[in-house]
Amino acid sequence: MNAMTAFSGRNTKEIFRDPLNLAFGLGFPVILLLLLTAIQSNIPIALFELEHLVPGIVIFGYSFIALFSATLISKDRTTSFLMRLFASPMQASDYILGYTMPLLPMALIQALLCYAVAGVLGMQLTVNVLFAVVVSLPAAALFIGVGLLCGSALSDKQVGGICGALLTNLSAWLSGTWFDLDLVGGVFKKIAYALPFAHAVDAGRAAIKGDFAAIMPHLWWVIGYAAVMLVAAILVFRRKMLRSNG
């Protein structure tokens, strides 16, 4: 446990050593929120009303944290740092947890920042906002897990394309943040709801409305996907450890 905690502290320092990317990851969702709110003030669109928009912006913002986690672990793999750590008694799950722990507070800060800005823009900040933030955390774990899985399997150059481009676009187009999935319908909507992104957004919107009965049917999808991604990341990382020690 002490070794894993120390490893988590080291990863926190690594995150803060890249303040530009950190500021971009935290600030870009806020910029999108400001831009779409400006559009809403000139051309009223129900989809861009703050109570409907912000839960989607929060989930979309987590895709940048996936890139953070993927880049962090893939860079460590390409150096001798992890090779030295593999001599320690830490297990693969300890490494994955050590990468996850500093990223969850980052996700929490990002979500709180989005809702705080929404409050400045006129959204009513009730206790449901805090509940929506809590409801969004399984989605944060999901994106972190995807990033750690990609970072464990791919090089630092490859993760930029997978987590930086592909995952960002998937979470944008298939989450229902930018357009109503019911308007498209058909196979597209079925694919969207077979993946966790739309469920994460719908769970957040239900929390904002105080419709607590509607949260868990969506949140179970997100929790299930998050668990699968994190377990897959542990298994792939363990395989890399065994190859290195072999």
C-alpha positions in Angstrom: 0.0 0.0 0.0 2.8 2.4 0.9 4.5 1.7 -2.5 1.3 2.3 -4.4 0.6 5.5 -2.5 4.1 6.7 -3.3 3.7 5.8 -6.9 0.4 7.7 -7.0 2.1 10.8 -5.6 4.8 10.5 -8.2 2.1 10.4 -10.9 0.5 13.5 -9.5 3.8 15.4 -9.8 4.1 14.2 -13.4 0.7 15.6 -14.2 1.6 19.0 -12.8 4.8 19.0 -14.7 2.8 19.6 -17.9 0.7 22.7 -16.9 -0.1 23.6 -20.5 -1.9 20.3 -21.2 -3.4 20.3 -17.7 -4.9 23.8 -18.3 -6.1 22.8 -21.8 -7.8 19.7 -20.4 -9.6 21.6 -17.6 -10.3 24.7 -19.6 -11.4 23.4 -23.0 -14.8 22.2 -21.8 -15.4 25.6 -20.2 -14.6 27.3 -23.5 -17.1 25.1 -25.2 -19.7 25.9 -22.6 -19.2 29.6 -23.0 -19.3 29.3 -26.8 -22.5 27.3 -26.9 -24.1 29.5 -24.3 -23.4 32.5 -26.5 -25.1 30.7 -29.4 -28.0 29.9 -27.1 -28.5 33.5 -26.2 -28.8 34.5 -29.9 -30.5 31.5 -31.3 -32.5 29.7 -28.5 -32.1 26.0 -28.8 -33.6 23.7 -26.1 -30.6 21.3 -26.5 -28.2 24.1 -25.4 -30.1 25.1 -22.3 -27.6 24.9 -19.4 -29.4 22.2 -17.4 -29.4 20.0 -20.5 -26.0 21.0 -21.9 -23.7 20.9 -18.9 -23.9 17.2 -18.1 -22.9 16.4 -21.6 -20.0 18.9 -21.6 -18.7 17.3 -18.4 -18.8 13.8 -20.0 -17.1 15.1 -23.1 -14.5 16.8 -21.0 -13.5 13.5 -19.5 -12.2 12.3 -22.9 -9.2 14.6 -22.4 -8.5 12.9 -19.1 -8.4 9.6 -21.0 -5.6 11.1 -23.2 -3.8 12.2 -20.0 -3.9 8.7 -18.5 -2.9 7.0 -21.8 0.0 9.4 -22.4 1.3 9.1 -18.8 1.4 5.3 -18.7 2.7 4.9 -22.3 5.6 7.4 -21.7 6.6 5.4 -18.6 6.6 2.2 -20.6 9.0 3.7 -23.2 11.5 4.7 -20.5 13.4 2.5 -18.0 11.2 3.9 -15.2 8.7 1.1 -15.2 11.4 -1.5 -15.8 13.0 -0.5 -12.5 9.6 -0.5 -10.7 8.8 -4.0 -12.0 11.5 -5.2 -9.5 9.2 -4.0 -6.7 6.5 -6.2 -5.1 3.7 -4.1 -6.6 1.1 -6.0 -8.6 -0.4 -4.9 -11.9 -3.5 -3.7 -10.0 -1.4 -1.5 -7.8 0.1 0.2 -10.8 -3.3 0.8 -12.5 -4.7 2.1 -9.2 -1.6 4.3 -8.8 -2.3 5.9 -12.1 -6.0 6.2 -11.4 -5.9 7.9 -8.0 -4.5 11.3 -9.1 -6.7 11.5 -12.2 -10.0 11.1 -10.4 -9.5 14.4 -8.4 -8.7 16.0 -11.7 -12.0 14.8 -13.1 -13.8 16.0 -10.1 -12.2 19.5 -10.4 -13.2 19.6 -14.1 -16.8 18.7 -13.4 -17.1 21.2 -10.5 -15.5 23.9 -12.7 -18.0 23.3 -15.5 -20.9 23.6 -13.1 -19.5 26.7 -11.4 -19.2 28.4 -14.7 -22.7 27.4 -15.6 -23.8 29.0 -12.3 -22.2 32.2 -13.3 -24.0 32.0 -16.6 -27.3 31.7 -14.9 -27.9 28.1 -14.1 -29.6 27.5 -10.8 -27.1 25.7 -8.5 -29.1 23.3 -6.3 -28.1 20.2 -4.4 -28.8 18.2 -7.5 -25.7 19.7 -9.1 -23.5 18.0 -6.5 -25.4 14.8 -7.1 -24.8 15.1 -10.8 -21.1 15.5 -10.2 -21.1 12.3 -8.1 -23.1 10.5 -10.8 -20.5 11.6 -13.4 -17.6 10.0 -11.6 -18.1 6.4 -12.9 -17.8 8.0 -16.4 -14.5 9.5 -15.3 -13.4 6.1 -14.2 -14.5 4.7 -17.5 -12.4 7.2 -19.5 -9.4 6.7 -17.2 -9.7 3.0 -17.7 -9.9 3.4 -21.5 -6.8 5.6 -21.4 -4.8 3.2 -19.2 -5.8 0.2 -21.4 -4.6 2.1 -24.5 -1.5 3.3 -22.8 -0.7 -0.2 -21.6 -1.0 -1.7 -25.1 0.1 1.1 -27.4 3.1 3.5 -27.8 2.9 7.2 -26.7 2.5 8.2 -30.4 -0.3 5.7 -31.1 -2.4 6.8 -28.0 -2.6 10.3 -29.4 -4.6 9.0 -32.4 -6.8 6.6 -30.4 -7.5 8.6 -27.3 -7.0 12.1 -28.7 -9.0 11.7 -31.9 -11.0 8.5 -32.0 -12.3 8.5 -28.4 -13.0 12.2 -28.4 -15.1 11.9 -31.6 -16.9 8.8 -30.3 -17.8 10.5 -27.0 -18.9 13.6 -29.0 -21.1 12.0 -31.6 -22.5 9.1 -29.6 -23.3 10.9 -26.4 -26.2 13.0 -27.4 -24.5 16.1 -26.2 -24.5 18.1 -29.4 -27.8 16.8 -31.0 -30.8 14.7 -29.9 -30.2 11.1 -30.7 -34.0 10.6 -31.2 -33.8 12.9 -34.2 -31.4 10.4 -35.9 -32.9 7.2 -34.5 -32.5 3.9 -36.1 -29.3 2.0 -36.0 -27.3 5.1 -35.0 -29.3 5.5 -31.8 -29.1 1.8 -31.1 -25.3 1.9 -31.4 -25.1 5.0 -29.2 -27.1 3.3 -26.4 -25.0 0.1 -26.7 -22.0 2.2 -25.7 -21.7 4.1 -22.3 -21.4 7.7 -23.4 -25.1 8.5 -24.0 -26.0 6.6 -20.8 -23.5 8.8 -18.8 -25.0 12.0 -20.2 -28.6 10.8 -19.6 -27.7 9.9 -16.0 -26.3 13.4 -15.4 -29.3 15.1 -16.9 -31.6 12.9 -14.7 -29.6 13.9 -11.6 -29.9 17.6 -12.5 -33.7 17.3 -12.8 -34.0 15.3 -9.6 -35.4 12.3 -11.4 -33.5 9.8 -9.3 -35.4 6.8 -10.5 -34.1 7.4 -14.0 -30.4 7.5 -13.0 -29.5 3.9 -12.2 -30.7 2.3 -15.4 -28.2 4.5 -17.2 -25.5 4.4 -14.6 -25.3 0.6 -14.5 -24.2 0.7 -18.1 -21.4 3.2 -17.3 -20.3 1.3 -14.2 -20.2 -2.0 -16.1 -18.1 -0.5 -18.9 -15.8 1.2 -16.4 -15.2 -2.1 -14.6 -14.4 -3.9 -17.9 -12.0 -1.2 -19.0 -10.1 -1.1 -15.7 -9.9 -4.9 -15.5 -8.7 -5.1 -19.1 -6.1 -2.5 -18.3 -4.8 -4.5 -15.4 -4.7 -7.7 -17.5 -2.8 -6.0 -20.4 -0.4 -4.3 -18.0 0.3 -7.6 -16.2 1.1 -9.2 -19.5 3.6 -6.4 -20.2 5.1 -6.9 -16.8 5.5 -10.7 -17.3 7.1 -10.1 -20.7 9.5 -7.6 -19.2 10.5 -9.8 -16.3 10.7 -12.8 -18.6 
